[in-house]
Amino acid sequence: MAKIMNGKKIAEEMKARLKKKLEPLEEKPSLSVILVGNNKASEIYVKMKERACNEVGIKFNLYRFPKNVQEDEVIDFIDRLNKKPDVNGIIVQLPLPGHIDEKRIFETISPLKDVDCFHPSNRWKLLIGLEDIAPCTPAAVLEILKKYGIEVGGKNIVVVGRSYLVGQPLAIMLLNRNATVTICHSKTRNLAEHTKKADIIISAVGKPDLIKGDMISKNAVIIDVGTSRVNNKITGDVDFKSVEKKASYITKVPGGVGPVTIANVLWNVVKCYEKQTG
Ligand code: NAP
């Protein structure tokens, strides 16, 4: 039976450390979140970020725009936040409605306030191994592996999913740590052929039961980033029942990558704050 990697516990420790660090500050760091439309999952994620900010003493501001807002209006608003000295971190909650060009949004967020590491200049830094502001979910995956003493250097690691938010930056960060990385996606012909050869599988897709026990090697390490809602319950990409019998380590959904991602959001706000205040 696989050992469960407890993301919730790691996140609690990270938040406790941050709370202590912020206690002596008279002027607390602040996070501004832009939410366009009323996507149910986004509403939940934003609420979780707000709660976490309150827990550690980060000021939180939410700015809502209707689903049909013009792209230029959002761009102008981000520009204004960029210029405000009392705004330290900016998040534009994804997904955005189809008529808004995400790439324009990513380019507009000031690199100094870019909590999600979306800005091209921060991505370029990631590519060359400078990870001062690392994307929150990929960094959460690495934090969990580190906490459980799982070395990534030299390992065969399959990342399932290649999004700008998770799969792609995660693959880069694993390469930066000398892993041998295979990236799979929706056009990959035989997913199991790749996953069976992996020491570590990280799935970031959003399809329940995509990874099953017969697709992994004995003692593989399994990280489940996927989050889907099935019958009003949150579930990951991994068929937990069949996989936990064969794997050596596994994360659960909920309680795995999610809480550590939120803790990384908080830490990134403070890193942005420190960059701005010197
Ligand atoms: P996304 O932008 O929809 O990307 C999904 C990726 O999965 C794409 O690269 C897609 O391939 C690939 N894919 C789709 N079907 C596949 C299949 N059958 N086999 C292999 N690959 C397949 O999603 P995302 O933003 O990266 O998020 C991925 C999942 O992680 C979602 O469930 C999301 O809710 C969750 N998530 C969790 C956290 C957390 O903190 N726990 C944070 C962020 C996201 P193509 O590129 O070919 O389309």
Residues whose N, C-alpha, C, O or C-beta is under 5 A from the ligand:
A	BS01	NAP	T137 G161 R162 S163 L165 V166 G167 C184 H185 S186 K187 A204 V205 G206 V225 G226 T227 S228 V257 G258 T261
